[in-house]
Amino acid sequence: MRMTWFVHDPVDSETAAELLSRYASRNIKTQKTLSADPRLWLVSALLPEFREEPKQSRQYKNPMWS
């Protein structure tokens, strides 16, 4: 399985800390870097990349809408 870096949009310090703690609880490698705007941070996470998108659940799909 290939791993690639996912970069979040620039976020403030509080949101960056929350993202880092959520990723840390799932043992995902992360890094926090300063954005071009010194008030904001870029949070990057090393996530697995799959060949195909996950299949959606058909439980809530109405057959009339197809």
PDB file of N, H, CA, C and O in Angstrom:
ATOM      1  N   MET A   1       0.851  -1.168   0.000  1.00  0.00           N
ATOM      2  CA  MET A   1       0.000   0.000   0.000  1.00  0.00           C
ATOM      3  C   MET A   1       0.902   1.238   0.000  1.00  0.00           C
ATOM      4  O   MET A   1       1.835   1.347   0.796  1.00  0.00           O
ATOM      5  N   ARG A   2       0.610   2.141  -0.886  1.00  0.00           N
ATOM      6  H   ARG A   2      -0.148   2.053  -1.533  1.00  0.00           H
ATOM      7  CA  ARG A   2       1.406   3.349  -1.019  1.00  0.00           C
ATOM      8  C   ARG A   2       0.952   4.398  -0.009  1.00  0.00           C
ATOM      9  O   ARG A   2      -0.244   4.558   0.236  1.00  0.00           O
ATOM     10  N   MET A   3       1.910   5.106   0.570  1.00  0.00           N
ATOM     11  H   MET A   3       2.881   4.976   0.370  1.00  0.00           H
ATOM     12  CA  MET A   3       1.602   6.162   1.535  1.00  0.00           C
ATOM     13  C   MET A   3       1.932   7.514   0.901  1.00  0.00           C
ATOM     14  O   MET A   3       2.995   7.681   0.302  1.00  0.00           O
ATOM     15  N   THR A   4       1.019   8.477   1.034  1.00  0.00           N
ATOM     16  H   THR A   4       0.155   8.342   1.520  1.00  0.00           H
ATOM     17  CA  THR A   4       1.246   9.823   0.505  1.00  0.00           C
ATOM     18  C   THR A   4       0.858  10.849   1.563  1.00  0.00           C
ATOM     19  O   THR A   4       0.072  10.563   2.466  1.00  0.00           O
ATOM     20  N   TRP A   5       1.420  12.041   1.436  1.00  0.00           N
ATOM     21  H   TRP A   5       2.059  12.273   0.702  1.00  0.00           H
ATOM     22  CA  TRP A   5       1.134  13.116   2.385  1.00  0.00           C
ATOM     23  C   TRP A   5      -0.144  13.840   1.984  1.00  0.00           C
ATOM     24  O   TRP A   5      -0.289  14.285   0.846  1.00  0.00           O
ATOM     25  N   PHE A   6      -1.067  13.952   2.932  1.00  0.00           N
ATOM     26  H   PHE A   6      -0.949  13.591   3.857  1.00  0.00           H
ATOM     27  CA  PHE A   6      -2.278  14.750   2.747  1.00  0.00           C
ATOM     28  C   PHE A   6      -2.066  16.049   3.509  1.00  0.00           C
ATOM     29  O   PHE A   6      -1.741  16.021   4.697  1.00  0.00           O
ATOM     30  N   VAL A   7      -2.244  17.192   2.843  1.00  0.00           N
ATOM     31  H   VAL A   7      -2.508  17.215   1.879  1.00  0.00           H
ATOM     32  CA  VAL A   7      -2.020  18.496   3.469  1.00  0.00           C
ATOM     33  C   VAL A   7      -3.362  19.201   3.636  1.00  0.00           C
ATOM     34  O   VAL A   7      -4.090  19.416   2.667  1.00  0.00           O
ATOM     35  N   HIS A   8      -3.677  19.557   4.880  1.00  0.00           N
ATOM     36  H   HIS A   8      -3.086  19.383   5.667  1.00  0.00           H
ATOM     37  CA  HIS A   8      -4.903  20.307   5.169  1.00  0.00           C
ATOM     38  C   HIS A   8      -4.732  21.757   4.734  1.00  0.00           C
ATOM     39  O   HIS A   8      -3.610  22.242   4.595  1.00  0.00           O
ATOM     40  N   ASP A   9      -5.837  22.436   4.524  1.00  0.00           N
ATOM     41  H   ASP A   9      -6.749  22.042   4.637  1.00  0.00           H
ATOM     42  CA  ASP A   9      -5.802  23.872   4.259  1.00  0.00           C
ATOM     43  C   ASP A   9      -5.237  24.576   5.490  1.00  0.00           C
ATOM     44  O   ASP A   9      -5.270  24.013   6.584  1.00  0.00           O
ATOM     45  N   PRO A  10      -4.717  25.802   5.334  1.00  0.00           N
ATOM     46  CA  PRO A  10      -4.183  26.522   6.497  1.00  0.00           C
ATOM     47  C   PRO A  10      -5.233  26.657   7.607  1.00  0.00           C
ATOM     48  O   PRO A  10      -6.381  27.025   7.355  1.00  0.00           O
ATOM     49  N   VAL A  11      -4.811  26.352   8.836  1.00  0.00           N
ATOM     50  H   VAL A  11      -3.879  26.054   9.040  1.00  0.00           H
ATOM     51  CA  VAL A  11      -5.707  26.400   9.996  1.00  0.00           C
ATOM     52  C   VAL A  11      -5.029  27.169  11.123  1.00  0.00           C
ATOM     53  O   VAL A  11      -3.811  27.350  11.119  1.00  0.00           O
ATOM     54  N   ASP A  12      -5.837  27.624  12.099  1.00  0.00           N
ATOM     55  H   ASP A  12      -6.826  27.476  12.102  1.00  0.00           H
ATOM     56  CA  ASP A  12      -5.269  28.339  13.238  1.00  0.00           C
ATOM     57  C   ASP A  12      -4.614  27.353  14.213  1.00  0.00           C
ATOM     58  O   ASP A  12      -4.713  26.139  14.034  1.00  0.00           O
ATOM     59  N   SER A  13      -3.953  27.874  15.231  1.00  0.00           N
ATOM     60  H   SER A  13      -3.872  28.860  15.377  1.00  0.00           H
ATOM     61  CA  SER A  13      -3.182  27.039  16.164  1.00  0.00           C
ATOM     62  C   SER A  13      -4.055  26.034  16.900  1.00  0.00           C
ATOM     63  O   SER A  13      -3.656  24.885  17.090  1.00  0.00           O
ATOM     64  N   GLU A  14      -5.238  26.459  17.312  1.00  0.00           N
ATOM     65  H   GLU A  14      -5.562  27.392  17.157  1.00  0.00           H
ATOM     66  CA  GLU A  14      -6.131  25.574  18.067  1.00  0.00           C
ATOM     67  C   GLU A  14      -6.593  24.392  17.211  1.00  0.00           C
ATOM     68  O   GLU A  14      -6.585  23.249  17.669  1.00  0.00           O
ATOM     69  N   THR A  15      -6.989  24.666  15.985  1.00  0.00           N
ATOM     70  H   THR A  15      -6.995  25.594  15.613  1.00  0.00           H
ATOM     71  CA  THR A  15      -7.431  23.603  15.081  1.00  0.00           C
ATOM     72  C   THR A  15      -6.273  22.679  14.723  1.00  0.00           C
ATOM     73  O   THR A  15      -6.454  21.465  14.625  1.00  0.00           O
ATOM     74  N   ALA A  16      -5.087  23.245  14.528  1.00  0.00           N
ATOM     75  H   ALA A  16      -4.940  24.231  14.608  1.00  0.00           H
ATOM     76  CA  ALA A  16      -3.911  22.426  14.217  1.00  0.00           C
ATOM     77  C   ALA A  16      -3.600  21.472  15.367  1.00  0.00           C
ATOM     78  O   ALA A  16      -3.284  20.304  15.138  1.00  0.00           O
ATOM     79  N   ALA A  17      -3.688  21.962  16.596  1.00  0.00           N
ATOM     80  H   ALA A  17      -3.945  22.910  16.782  1.00  0.00           H
ATOM     81  CA  ALA A  17      -3.425  21.108  17.755  1.00  0.00           C
ATOM     82  C   ALA A  17      -4.454  19.983  17.844  1.00  0.00           C
ATOM     83  O   ALA A  17      -4.106  18.852  18.183  1.00  0.00           O
ATOM     84  N   GLU A  18      -5.715  20.286  17.544  1.00  0.00           N
ATOM     85  H   GLU A  18      -5.997  21.205  17.268  1.00  0.00           H
ATOM     86  CA  GLU A  18      -6.759  19.263  17.572  1.00  0.00           C
ATOM     87  C   GLU A  18      -6.514  18.198  16.498  1.00  0.00           C
ATOM     88  O   GLU A  18      -6.652  17.004  16.764  1.00  0.00           O
ATOM     89  N   LEU A  19      -6.150  18.631  15.282  1.00  0.00           N
ATOM     90  H   LEU A  19      -6.038  19.601  15.066  1.00  0.00           H
ATOM     91  CA  LEU A  19      -5.858  17.675  14.211  1.00  0.00           C
ATOM     92  C   LEU A  19      -4.680  16.780  14.588  1.00  0.00           C
ATOM     93  O   LEU A  19      -4.728  15.567  14.383  1.00  0.00           O
ATOM     94  N   LEU A  20      -3.626  17.378  15.138  1.00  0.00           N
ATOM     95  H   LEU A  20      -3.587  18.363  15.304  1.00  0.00           H
ATOM     96  CA  LEU A  20      -2.452  16.597  15.527  1.00  0.00           C
ATOM     97  C   LEU A  20      -2.797  15.572  16.600  1.00  0.00           C
ATOM     98  O   LEU A  20      -2.311  14.442  16.554  1.00  0.00           O
ATOM     99  N   SER A  21      -3.626  15.952  17.562  1.00  0.00           N
ATOM    100  H   SER A  21      -4.021  16.870  17.600  1.00  0.00           H
ATOM    101  CA  SER A  21      -3.989  15.004  18.621  1.00  0.00           C
ATOM    102  C   SER A  21      -4.872  13.877  18.083  1.00  0.00           C
ATOM    103  O   SER A  21      -4.745  12.732  18.517  1.00  0.00           O
ATOM    104  N   ARG A  22      -5.763  14.192  17.142  1.00  0.00           N
ATOM    105  H   ARG A  22      -5.867  15.122  16.789  1.00  0.00           H
ATOM    106  CA  ARG A  22      -6.604  13.138  16.552  1.00  0.00           C
ATOM    107  C   ARG A  22      -5.772  12.150  15.744  1.00  0.00           C
ATOM    108  O   ARG A  22      -5.977  10.939  15.833  1.00  0.00           O
ATOM    109  N   TYR A  23      -4.828  12.669  14.953  1.00  0.00           N
ATOM    110  H   TYR A  23      -4.661  13.652  14.880  1.00  0.00           H
ATOM    111  CA  TYR A  23      -3.962  11.772  14.185  1.00  0.00           C
ATOM    112  C   TYR A  23      -3.060  10.958  15.114  1.00  0.00           C
ATOM    113  O   TYR A  23      -2.818   9.778  14.860  1.00  0.00           O
ATOM    114  N   ALA A  24      -2.562  11.574  16.184  1.00  0.00           N
ATOM    115  H   ALA A  24      -2.759  12.533  16.390  1.00  0.00           H
ATOM    116  CA  ALA A  24      -1.687  10.864  17.122  1.00  0.00           C
ATOM    117  C   ALA A  24      -2.434   9.729  17.807  1.00  0.00           C
ATOM    118  O   ALA A  24      -1.846   8.683  18.083  1.00  0.00           O
ATOM    119  N   SER A  25      -3.718   9.917  18.084  1.00  0.00           N
ATOM    120  H   SER A  25      -4.195  10.766  17.860  1.00  0.00           H
ATOM    121  CA  SER A  25      -4.497   8.855  18.729  1.00  0.00           C
ATOM    122  C   SER A  25      -4.662   7.652  17.807  1.00  0.00           C
ATOM    123  O   SER A  25      -4.907   6.541  18.277  1.00  0.00           O
ATOM    124  N   ARG A  26      -4.530   7.864  16.489  1.00  0.00           N
ATOM    125  H   ARG A  26      -4.331   8.767  16.107  1.00  0.00           H
ATOM    126  CA  ARG A  26      -4.629   6.767  15.514  1.00  0.00           C
ATOM    127  C   ARG A  26      -3.253   6.323  15.013  1.00  0.00           C
ATOM    128  O   ARG A  26      -3.160   5.549  14.060  1.00  0.00           O
ATOM    129  N   ASN A  27      -2.181   6.813  15.657  1.00  0.00           N
ATOM    130  H   ASN A  27      -2.257   7.441  16.432  1.00  0.00           H
ATOM    131  CA  ASN A  27      -0.795   6.459  15.319  1.00  0.00           C
ATOM    132  C   ASN A  27      -0.450   6.780  13.866  1.00  0.00           C
ATOM    133  O   ASN A  27       0.158   5.964  13.173  1.00  0.00           O
ATOM    134  N   ILE A  28      -0.838   7.965  13.413  1.00  0.00           N
ATOM    135  H   ILE A  28      -1.332   8.627  13.976  1.00  0.00           H
ATOM    136  CA  ILE A  28      -0.538   8.416  12.055  1.00  0.00           C
ATOM    137  C   ILE A  28       0.545   9.487  12.143  1.00  0.00           C
ATOM    138  O   ILE A  28       0.453  10.410  12.952  1.00  0.00           O
ATOM    139  N   LYS A  29       1.574   9.353  11.301  1.00  0.00           N
ATOM    140  H   LYS A  29       1.649   8.603  10.644  1.00  0.00           H
ATOM    141  CA  LYS A  29       2.680  10.301  11.293  1.00  0.00           C
ATOM    142  C   LYS A  29       2.190  11.644  10.758  1.00  0.00           C
ATOM    143  O   LYS A  29       1.554  11.702   9.705  1.00  0.00           O
ATOM    144  N   THR A  30       2.487  12.729  11.486  1.00  0.00           N
ATOM    145  H   THR A  30       3.003  12.682  12.341  1.00  0.00           H
ATOM    146  CA  THR A  30       2.039  14.067  11.094  1.00  0.00           C
ATOM    147  C   THR A  30       3.184  15.054  11.208  1.00  0.00           C
ATOM    148  O   THR A  30       4.198  14.789  11.854  1.00  0.00           O
ATOM    149  N   GLN A  31       3.001  16.192  10.570  1.00  0.00           N
ATOM    150  H   GLN A  31       2.178  16.408  10.045  1.00  0.00           H
ATOM    151  CA  GLN A  31       3.924  17.308  10.768  1.00  0.00           C
ATOM    152  C   GLN A  31       3.159  18.614  10.635  1.00  0.00           C
ATOM    153  O   GLN A  31       2.189  18.720   9.885  1.00  0.00           O
ATOM    154  N   LYS A  32       3.626  19.605  11.388  1.00  0.00           N
ATOM    155  H   LYS A  32       4.414  19.519  11.997  1.00  0.00           H
ATOM    156  CA  LYS A  32       2.978  20.915  11.419  1.00  0.00           C
ATOM    157  C   LYS A  32       4.003  21.943  10.945  1.00  0.00           C
ATOM    158  O   LYS A  32       5.085  22.055  11.521  1.00  0.00           O
ATOM    159  N   THR A  33       3.663  22.690   9.900  1.00  0.00           N
ATOM    160  H   THR A  33       2.784  22.599   9.433  1.00  0.00           H
ATOM    161  CA  THR A  33       4.571  23.706   9.363  1.00  0.00           C
ATOM    162  C   THR A  33       3.850  25.040   9.274  1.00  0.00           C
ATOM    163  O   THR A  33       2.628  25.099   9.137  1.00  0.00           O
ATOM    164  N   LEU A  34       4.620  26.091   9.354  1.00  0.00           N
ATOM    165  H   LEU A  34       5.613  26.043   9.465  1.00  0.00           H
ATOM    166  CA  LEU A  34       4.061  27.437   9.298  1.00  0.00           C
ATOM    167  C   LEU A  34       3.646  27.775   7.872  1.00  0.00           C
ATOM    168  O   LEU A  34       4.377  27.502   6.920  1.00  0.00           O
ATOM    169  N   SER A  35       2.473  28.368   7.738  1.00  0.00           N
ATOM    170  H   SER A  35       1.880  28.590   8.512  1.00  0.00           H
ATOM    171  CA  SER A  35       1.944  28.761   6.428  1.00  0.00           C
ATOM    172  C   SER A  35       2.595  30.073   5.981  1.00  0.00           C
ATOM    173  O   SER A  35       3.381  30.664   6.722  1.00  0.00           O
ATOM    174  N   ALA A  36       2.268  30.521   4.779  1.00  0.00           N
ATOM    175  H   ALA A  36       1.630  30.041   4.177  1.00  0.00           H
ATOM    176  CA  ALA A  36       2.765  31.815   4.295  1.00  0.00           C
ATOM    177  C   ALA A  36       2.241  32.942   5.180  1.00  0.00           C
ATOM    178  O   ALA A  36       2.926  33.942   5.396  1.00  0.00           O
ATOM    179  N   ASP A  37       1.025  32.773   5.689  1.00  0.00           N
ATOM    180  H   ASP A  37       0.469  31.961   5.514  1.00  0.00           H
ATOM    181  CA  ASP A  37       0.452  33.707   6.654  1.00  0.00           C
ATOM    182  C   ASP A  37       0.926  33.256   8.032  1.00  0.00           C
ATOM    183  O   ASP A  37       0.581  32.151   8.450  1.00  0.00           O
ATOM    184  N   PRO A  38       1.707  34.069   8.761  1.00  0.00           N
ATOM    185  CA  PRO A  38       2.300  33.611  10.026  1.00  0.00           C
ATOM    186  C   PRO A  38       1.292  33.287  11.131  1.00  0.00           C
ATOM    187  O   PRO A  38       1.682  32.755  12.170  1.00  0.00           O
ATOM    188  N   ARG A  39       0.024  33.590  10.934  1.00  0.00           N
ATOM    189  H   ARG A  39      -0.293  34.022  10.090  1.00  0.00           H
ATOM    190  CA  ARG A  39      -0.987  33.249  11.941  1.00  0.00           C
ATOM    191  C   ARG A  39      -1.531  31.845  11.753  1.00  0.00           C
ATOM    192  O   ARG A  39      -2.202  31.320  12.642  1.00  0.00           O
ATOM    193  N   LEU A  40      -1.253  31.224  10.603  1.00  0.00           N
ATOM    194  H   LEU A  40      -0.708  31.651   9.881  1.00  0.00           H
ATOM    195  CA  LEU A  40      -1.862  29.940  10.261  1.00  0.00           C
ATOM    196  C   LEU A  40      -0.813  28.844  10.125  1.00  0.00           C
ATOM    197  O   LEU A  40       0.368  29.112   9.906  1.00  0.00           O
ATOM    198  N   TRP A  41      -1.277  27.593  10.260  1.00  0.00           N
ATOM    199  H   TRP A  41      -2.237  27.375  10.438  1.00  0.00           H
ATOM    200  CA  TRP A  41      -0.417  26.416  10.181  1.00  0.00           C
ATOM    201  C   TRP A  41      -0.922  25.470   9.104  1.00  0.00           C
ATOM    202  O   TRP A  41      -2.116  25.419   8.809  1.00  0.00           O
ATOM    203  N   LEU A  42       0.012  24.718   8.520  1.00  0.00           N
ATOM    204  H   LEU A  42       0.982  24.759   8.759  1.00  0.00           H
ATOM    205  CA  LEU A  42      -0.324  23.636   7.596  1.00  0.00           C
ATOM    206  C   LEU A  42      -0.078  22.327   8.328  1.00  0.00           C
ATOM    207  O   LEU A  42       1.017  22.097   8.839  1.00  0.00           O
ATOM    208  N   VAL A  43      -1.080  21.477   8.380  1.00  0.00           N
ATOM    209  H   VAL A  43      -1.970  21.665   7.964  1.00  0.00           H
ATOM    210  CA  VAL A  43      -0.948  20.168   9.014  1.00  0.00           C
ATOM    211  C   VAL A  43      -0.924  19.120   7.911  1.00  0.00           C
ATOM    212  O   VAL A  43      -1.818  19.069   7.066  1.00  0.00           O
ATOM    213  N   SER A  44       0.119  18.277   7.929  1.00  0.00           N
ATOM    214  H   SER A  44       0.845  18.319   8.615  1.00  0.00           H
ATOM    215  CA  SER A  44       0.266  17.207   6.940  1.00  0.00           C
ATOM    216  C   SER A  44       0.206  15.870   7.652  1.00  0.00           C
ATOM    217  O   SER A  44       0.730  15.720   8.755  1.00  0.00           O
ATOM    218  N   ALA A  45      -0.440  14.895   7.013  1.00  0.00           N
ATOM    219  H   ALA A  45      -0.867  15.017   6.117  1.00  0.00           H
ATOM    220  CA  ALA A  45      -0.555  13.549   7.580  1.00  0.00           C
ATOM    221  C   ALA A  45      -0.184  12.533   6.513  1.00  0.00           C
ATOM    222  O   ALA A  45      -0.586  12.658   5.356  1.00  0.00           O
ATOM    223  N   LEU A  46       0.581  11.532   6.907  1.00  0.00           N
ATOM    224  H   LEU A  46       0.908  11.430   7.847  1.00  0.00           H
ATOM    225  CA  LEU A  46       0.991  10.464   5.997  1.00  0.00           C
ATOM    226  C   LEU A  46      -0.090   9.389   6.018  1.00  0.00           C
ATOM    227  O   LEU A  46      -0.212   8.635   6.983  1.00  0.00           O
ATOM    228  N   LEU A  47      -0.880   9.327   4.933  1.00  0.00           N
ATOM    229  H   LEU A  47      -0.781   9.939   4.149  1.00  0.00           H
ATOM    230  CA  LEU A  47      -2.041   8.440   4.876  1.00  0.00           C
ATOM    231  C   LEU A  47      -1.902   7.432   3.739  1.00  0.00           C
ATOM    232  O   LEU A  47      -1.220   7.700   2.750  1.00  0.00           O
ATOM    233  N   PRO A  48      -2.550   6.267   3.878  1.00  0.00           N
ATOM    234  CA  PRO A  48      -2.497   5.274   2.802  1.00  0.00           C
ATOM    235  C   PRO A  48      -3.310   5.732   1.591  1.00  0.00           C
ATOM    236  O   PRO A  48      -4.339   6.393   1.723  1.00  0.00           O
ATOM    237  N   GLU A  49      -2.823   5.365   0.424  1.00  0.00           N
ATOM    238  H   GLU A  49      -1.986   4.828   0.317  1.00  0.00           H
ATOM    239  CA  GLU A  49      -3.516   5.702  -0.821  1.00  0.00           C
ATOM    240  C   GLU A  49      -4.015   4.406  -1.450  1.00  0.00           C
ATOM    241  O   GLU A  49      -3.250   3.459  -1.632  1.00  0.00           O
ATOM    242  N   PHE A  50      -5.291   4.373  -1.776  1.00  0.00           N
ATOM    243  H   PHE A  50      -5.912   5.143  -1.629  1.00  0.00           H
ATOM    244  CA  PHE A  50      -5.898   3.177  -2.341  1.00  0.00           C
ATOM    245  C   PHE A  50      -6.102   3.355  -3.842  1.00  0.00           C
ATOM    246  O   PHE A  50      -6.227   4.479  -4.327  1.00  0.00           O
ATOM    247  N   ARG A  51      -6.134   2.254  -4.567  1.00  0.00           N
ATOM    248  H   ARG A  51      -6.032   1.341  -4.172  1.00  0.00           H
ATOM    249  CA  ARG A  51      -6.353   2.318  -6.017  1.00  0.00           C
ATOM    250  C   ARG A  51      -7.747   2.819  -6.343  1.00  0.00           C
ATOM    251  O   ARG A  51      -7.931   3.634  -7.247  1.00  0.00           O
ATOM    252  N   GLU A  52      -8.718   2.332  -5.607  1.00  0.00           N
ATOM    253  H   GLU A  52      -8.570   1.670  -4.872  1.00  0.00           H
ATOM    254  CA  GLU A  52     -10.113   2.686  -5.871  1.00  0.00           C
ATOM    255  C   GLU A  52     -10.707   3.389  -4.660  1.00  0.00           C
ATOM    256  O   GLU A  52     -10.266   3.188  -3.528  1.00  0.00           O
ATOM    257  N   GLU A  53     -11.707   4.211  -4.916  1.00  0.00           N
ATOM    258  H   GLU A  53     -12.065   4.374  -5.835  1.00  0.00           H
ATOM    259  CA  GLU A  53     -12.406   4.871  -3.823  1.00  0.00           C
ATOM    260  C   GLU A  53     -13.235   3.844  -3.065  1.00  0.00           C
ATOM    261  O   GLU A  53     -13.690   2.864  -3.655  1.00  0.00           O
ATOM    262  N   PRO A  54     -13.441   4.055  -1.758  1.00  0.00           N
ATOM    263  CA  PRO A  54     -14.278   3.117  -1.016  1.00  0.00           C
ATOM    264  C   PRO A  54     -15.706   3.111  -1.552  1.00  0.00           C
ATOM    265  O   PRO A  54     -16.227   4.144  -1.972  1.00  0.00           O
ATOM    266  N   LYS A  55     -16.322   1.953  -1.533  1.00  0.00           N
ATOM    267  H   LYS A  55     -15.899   1.114  -1.192  1.00  0.00           H
ATOM    268  CA  LYS A  55     -17.694   1.843  -2.041  1.00  0.00           C
ATOM    269  C   LYS A  55     -18.669   2.418  -1.023  1.00  0.00           C
ATOM    270  O   LYS A  55     -18.536   2.200   0.181  1.00  0.00           O
ATOM    271  N   GLN A  56     -19.645   3.153  -1.529  1.00  0.00           N
ATOM    272  H   GLN A  56     -19.753   3.330  -2.507  1.00  0.00           H
ATOM    273  CA  GLN A  56     -20.642   3.753  -0.663  1.00  0.00           C
ATOM    274  C   GLN A  56     -21.655   2.707  -0.229  1.00  0.00           C
ATOM    275  O   GLN A  56     -21.960   1.766  -0.961  1.00  0.00           O
ATOM    276  N   SER A  57     -22.161   2.894   0.969  1.00  0.00           N
ATOM    277  H   SER A  57     -21.913   3.658   1.564  1.00  0.00           H
ATOM    278  CA  SER A  57     -23.189   1.998   1.475  1.00  0.00           C
ATOM    279  C   SER A  57     -24.488   2.234   0.710  1.00  0.00           C
ATOM    280  O   SER A  57     -24.897   3.376   0.497  1.00  0.00           O
ATOM    281  N   ARG A  58     -25.123   1.156   0.305  1.00  0.00           N
ATOM    282  H   ARG A  58     -24.792   0.229   0.478  1.00  0.00           H
ATOM    283  CA  ARG A  58     -26.403   1.280  -0.407  1.00  0.00           C
ATOM    284  C   ARG A  58     -27.590   1.222   0.555  1.00  0.00           C
ATOM    285  O   ARG A  58     -28.744   1.197   0.127  1.00  0.00           O
ATOM    286  N   GLN A  59     -27.305   1.203   1.822  1.00  0.00           N
ATOM    287  H   GLN A  59     -26.367   1.224   2.169  1.00  0.00           H
ATOM    288  CA  GLN A  59     -28.354   1.090   2.820  1.00  0.00           C
ATOM    289  C   GLN A  59     -29.339   2.258   2.747  1.00  0.00           C
ATOM    290  O   GLN A  59     -30.545   2.064   2.895  1.00  0.00           O
ATOM    291  N   TYR A  60     -28.828   3.463   2.520  1.00  0.00           N
ATOM    292  H   TYR A  60     -27.848   3.620   2.399  1.00  0.00           H
ATOM    293  CA  TYR A  60     -29.693   4.637   2.531  1.00  0.00           C
ATOM    294  C   TYR A  60     -30.064   5.113   1.128  1.00  0.00           C
ATOM    295  O   TYR A  60     -30.710   6.151   0.984  1.00  0.00           O
ATOM    296  N   LYS A  61     -29.674   4.383   0.107  1.00  0.00           N
ATOM    297  H   LYS A  61     -29.150   3.539   0.224  1.00  0.00           H
ATOM    298  CA  LYS A  61     -29.962   4.800  -1.261  1.00  0.00           C
ATOM    299  C   LYS A  61     -31.364   4.356  -1.661  1.00  0.00           C
ATOM    300  O   LYS A  61     -31.719   3.184  -1.538  1.00  0.00           O
ATOM    301  N   ASN A  62     -32.145   5.303  -2.135  1.00  0.00           N
ATOM    302  H   ASN A  62     -31.857   6.255  -2.235  1.00  0.00           H
ATOM    303  CA  ASN A  62     -33.506   5.017  -2.558  1.00  0.00           C
ATOM    304  C   ASN A  62     -33.474   4.539  -4.012  1.00  0.00           C
ATOM    305  O   ASN A  62     -32.920   5.237  -4.861  1.00  0.00           O
ATOM    306  N   PRO A  63     -34.048   3.372  -4.330  1.00  0.00           N
ATOM    307  CA  PRO A  63     -34.030   2.866  -5.705  1.00  0.00           C
ATOM    308  C   PRO A  63     -34.717   3.800  -6.703  1.00  0.00           C
ATOM    309  O   PRO A  63     -34.402   3.766  -7.892  1.00  0.00           O
ATOM    310  N   MET A  64     -35.643   4.624  -6.240  1.00  0.00           N
ATOM    311  H   MET A  64     -35.899   4.651  -5.274  1.00  0.00           H
ATOM    312  CA  MET A  64     -36.344   5.543  -7.141  1.00  0.00           C
ATOM    313  C   MET A  64     -35.410   6.614  -7.692  1.00  0.00           C
ATOM    314  O   MET A  64     -35.656   7.144  -8.775  1.00  0.00           O
ATOM    315  N   TRP A  65     -34.343   6.942  -6.966  1.00  0.00           N
ATOM    316  H   TRP A  65     -34.143   6.511  -6.086  1.00  0.00           H
ATOM    317  CA  TRP A  65     -33.445   8.015  -7.371  1.00  0.00           C
ATOM    318  C   TRP A  65     -32.414   7.544  -8.385  1.00  0.00           C
ATOM    319  O   TRP A  65     -31.706   8.375  -8.954  1.00  0.00           O
ATOM    320  N   SER A  66     -32.304   6.279  -8.625  1.00  0.00           N
ATOM    321  H   SER A  66     -32.879   5.603  -8.163  1.00  0.00           H
ATOM    322  CA  SER A  66     -31.274   5.760  -9.538  1.00  0.00           C
ATOM    323  C   SER A  66     -31.653   5.957 -10.980  1.00  0.00           C
ATOM    324  O   SER A  66     -30.898   5.578 -11.875  1.00  0.00           O
TER     325      SER A  66
END
